[in-house]
Amino acid sequence: MRVLVTGGRGLIGEATVRELTRRGHEVTSFQRHHADHPDAVRQVLGDVTDPAAVTAAMSGQEAVVHSAAVVDMFGEWDAFERVNVGGTRTVLDAASAAGVERFVLISSPSVAHYGSPLVGADAGDADPSRTRGHYSTSKAMAERLVLSTPAHMSVLALRPHLVWGPGDTQLAGRIIERARSGRLFLIDGGAALIDTLYVDNAATAIAQGVERCHLPQLDHRALVVTNGEPRTVRELMSRMAVAGGAPVPTRSVPFAVARRAGAVAERAWRVSGASGEPPITEFLAEQLATAHWFDQREVRELLDWQPEISLDEGFARLAESCCTAP
Amino acid sequence: MITSLAAQRPPADLPGLDPSWSRLITSADSTGAERTWHMLDSFADRTDTPRVTLLCVHGNPTWSYLWREVLSSAPDDVRVIAVDQLDMGFSERTGVRRTLGDRVEDLDRLTHSLGLTGPVITVAHDWGGPVSMGWVLRNRDLVIGSALMNTALAQPTDDRPPVLISMARLGPLRSLVTERTPIFTTSPSVLAGSKVTADERAAYSAPYATAERRRAVEQFVADIPLEGDHPSGPVLDAIAEGVRTLNTPVLLLWGADDPVFSDRYLRDLEGRLPHAQVHRYDGAGHLTIEEADGIVDDLMLWVDDVAGGNAMVVDDAPVVDASRESLLGPFSLRDNDVPPGTAIVEPDGSGWRRVSWRQLDRVVCQLSSALQAEGVRAGDRVAVLVRPSAELVGLAYALWSLGASIVVVDHTLGVRGMGRALRSADPAYVVTIPRGRVPLKMGRVRARVIAWGDLKKRAKQADCSGWNGAATPDPGAEALVAFTSGATGPAKGVVYTYDRIARTRDLLRDHYDLGSADGLIAAFPPWMLLGPALGLPSILPRMDLGDPGSLTAVALAEAAGELPGTVLWASPAALRGVLSTAESLTSSDRAALSSIRLALGAGAPISRDLLSRLMSLLPRASVRTPYGMTEVLPVAEADATEILTAGRGDGVLVGTPLPGVQVMISAVDHVGNAVGEPTSEKGVLGEVLISATHGKSHYDRRWATERRASRTPGFHRTGDLGHLDSQGRLWIEGRLAHVITTANGPIGPVGIEEAVQELPFVRQAAAVGVGPVGDQQVVVIITSDVLPSGLASLEVIDAVRAVAGIPVAAVLVRRDLPVDIRHRSKIDRTALAAEADRRLRGQG
């Protein structure tokens, strides 16, 4: 199949490009900067908010994996809106115009997480009016957009949950960096049970999604994808810290304090116009203090997929990549 | 001034009430005037013929809203009609004062207008009871069964009317409470406490918003014939007497903690309706259907039985072997035939007191004579709150010699639990030491109290010169009500007949080859009661009988040497006590212990470590672990050597079924329900089913529990979880209620716990599931002497996962685990699971 992957330089995008190529698909990777892909992968440089560039990349494609997005805990709404909502519309429109038959959106479980604990939960419907934080709201709007596509195109929203692995600068990378500098705190002892997904498993799940999203039971569905091995926040952070050769976190702050600190930090960052992200945001505090793990039975059956890499294997690989890297 | 108000439909947004059920029906009332009723009808928009119709009548001051869950839970072919009595609920306010007789007539005319045909099952609560039963007596041809919840058909002659009702009836107060203020109309739902939400409470009050609308409530209260000369008295009497002639099934569903219709009204109804099935709900009050857990399911189960013609009657007249040796053992013999020698040895100061068979026989005779003088007769239930002693054994056999039934409530239930248990068994008499009066008082037990000290004094004066041995009681009669430990739910009364106890005795005697050379060491006091029935001497070791763990190795050796004792029956806690004090044994103590040939550790599983230490402490003893429960004991048995050889498996090896006992498994499905047909296939995880002739007769006043436990014909469903191995041996994996339903299928907790407990830093372990049924994650909770409480460290998690054998999401360390008091080993996994769930949800 000829598949266009947007955001091909991101953690998920890159792994997806690799997996689809391994499976013999003809992959075009679309991203702003040149990526370190195998030679067989055609690379098109451009921005998803640029209709002309997207249309050019879309030509001749049979399927699209749209993973390009602004993934930040913090920032102005405009950026989220422009890239995550506007970009998705642009890619979706271009796909429709080009007669693409399959469209897999990389969404996020946070599109249906409204702050209360999710325990063995189903995916739930995305509702931008109830989401927490700009990122989630923009992704919820994007998902609604995609799932409201008329039946001429098979669409599937996959919501990989907290993807991590070697080369991950978002989750594992930050935790390791903070653990190394002694700035890693737990919230409420880190007891909340959460799901994550090792990056290679995300890639195989997405590849299955591309290959199966035309099936009636998958078409126009939204599925959360996880390793199916929920762990406490404390264990996850500790494992990642250990993989990075850093000490495990031992200090903890109460949830109420963390949330308030997040709110204060966000305001301070905004007022001062400081660059980068604040160390804690309200959303992050909430995420780290609230269980969210999901029922994977139906997902695995529908995708005909099992995560091949266990968390333990994933942590070992993370340690390897981390400590052999220069 | 009496005004009339039209009937109306209830507001559309009352919680749990489907507006499509509401109907307004016009029918002539008892005066012939046309009146409009409001009623709920699950067939409001249907014309097909139901399999059965439930006719539900509410009491005062509720309305048909009471029955909403019956309507929503009824199967499709069961029609539920719930009326609002005239002047009540949303029915017409007629302005006419209605008596009980009027109300029966009103209802009768309504059902004729409705064209109600049979079969009908009536369901009623509170003062709906007399109206409903009055209707039943007029419509016997339609009625196939009647369920009643906390009601009365008569004022029991032995006592005063309900205090709350009497107060509400006092002239001016009546009007104030029932009419001018909404106190009475809101009281039932307020009494129901937290089981009724604020919205539901408001719904109960909805039709009684104004004094005008409450008028009938006052009239209803005024019409309660508590005095002999009340105009409604004769009508009520006729109904109360009339029901004695009913032969259709009756189910009494009773809130045990009703301040209005307390247990004595239940006793009255049981007297009028001896064939009634009874389920008493601990902790439920007057608003039975709101407060009793699972009551609607229970009702529906019974409705299905009745409609199908299968209403189960506890039939306890199975083949009774009349030739079986009397349970009364030597005491049934003529004086001259009573064997010589010692019956019981008990500690006496620093020495021992030996009671011969002849002495004990005399005690039995004297106590039975004194009990008879107190009024105790065959068939009476007599609770015994007396410390274990030779005299207690005498008391037990004295009661059996009279054909009475002994209610045994042990102190491990706690004072509250004892009170509850006693009240549920409703004994006619209680023989008690002074301390026993506390639970009696707390439990508001209405038995006649006989002071143990006084009874003994009077017994001494009895003349037993002409005693020719105790008569043999009817083998099919009730002999014992024992209570489950309450570790796995509220303590349940378990009824044994004389024959069933005798069968248990025979099984023990045959299986353990108990003969005249044996002596019983009763470290588990109930064992002492069986001594005389077996014709064997027994000894009470020197220990605090209230604390099984207080048994020391030296005390055990002393007892073994004194009797001499050959057979030890002890709880795991007592055995732990013995092993932890073994170092203080002298060589002569050790020699005394070598007289023990058989050591039985029963009540709860015993660890392999404990077993091997026990084997070296008791070198000549065969160490065994009989498996069973209050409902049937013993069921299966394993030898310590066999257990040690088998090693660790999925669960605890409890062994091979005893001769005459069949054990089968009913497989659990992915959501944890035991739905499988009984199988003996190896490796199937499911509920343990037992077929045996020596088990309980039935659960006492717990119809639905009994119905479910015996729903597989010929078997008792134990609620235990386990599997059979290739050699037909039973492994217990926990309680059915504790099954962990993972996405990969159901798992029993014990296998994981056994594995984790082998880790050096783990004292005890529990495995529970968190998350939704069918998609649970396993959480292991451990106690440790060396680890801090809270989330386990990575090293500990790794060690637990390495041995657990299945994926474990999280490991928590706790100071200790909640266990039952009786055995100190049954882990309350339900509480642990709830705690783990709370913890792992996050956000405090």
Interface residues (C-beta under 8 A of the other chain):
Chain A: P117 V119 G120 D188 G189 G190 A191 A192 L193 G228 E229 P230 R231 T232 V233 R234 E235 S238 R239 V242 V248 P254 F255 A256 A289 T290 A291 W293 D295 Q296 R297
Chain B: A743 V770 G771 P772 G774 D775 Q776 Q777 G790 L791 S793 L794 I797 P807 A809 A810 D837 R839 L840 R841 G842 Q843 G844
